């Protein structure tokens, strides 16, 4: 992008700087993880990085896990890159949006067993993780039971509307309200291969989130219970300008995931996961 384009408001600056790369190494209970990342333009001090993650040790995962919505996870590493634009479009902080990376470990729910050689089992476990949380009958914190509650409220509002309102309009209004209140559940999964690495990929759009509405997940099982996911999130501060930096951020995402390497001591190559991955 040339300076003329940026100054007159048609471009952006920032994003990942691939001319400066850093490789970080982690020990995940004997599984070797390396993450190569480009330099960030966000001037925030990086916290201490724990290169050893003994997630299988008794009680360790429960002691160290965090919660974000339905995700109970242990953070391995995170980074972010800002895209900025002219102040007359983006305001004083000049941020169009942020591409963020998080590398986390999750545990499958009881009853779900992961097969290292069949990513369909991971897809099923992930799907159930969302359904169990958002569709549960008893509501709770962080959106638990939110989809069931939203349907009940929509039905109550529908039944309470005046009989003079045409039935077709009541149905349209009910469906429109649900589109904005229901949390999306993953239904489509893909197997994506980068070199000798195979990842189970799925994407979600968070309609209820004004900060990070787009999430792309790349997942691999670590054993029959735990799995690693690499998540790319898109914070869109100005939706009218997302198209300016979207292609650059998506290309950066692909370059970064290509440089994430997960090596298992007892597995010499990626499993044969050419079977169709479940979708619903």
Buried (B, 14 or more C-beta within 10 A) or exposed (E): EEEEEBEEBBBBBBBBEBEEBEEBEBEBBEBEBEBBBBEBBEEEEEEEEBEEBBBBEEEBBEEBBEEEBBBBBBBBBBBBBBBBBBEEBBEEEBBBBBBBBBBBBBBBBEEBEBEBEBBBBBBBBBBBBBBBBBBBEEEEEEBBBBBBBBBEEBEEEBEEEEEEEEEEEBEEBBEEBBEEBBBBBBEEBBBEEBEEBBBBBBBBEBEBBEEBBBBBBBBBBBBEBBBBBBBBBBBBBBEEBBEBBBEBBBEBBEBBBEBBBBBBEEEEEBBEBEEEBBEE
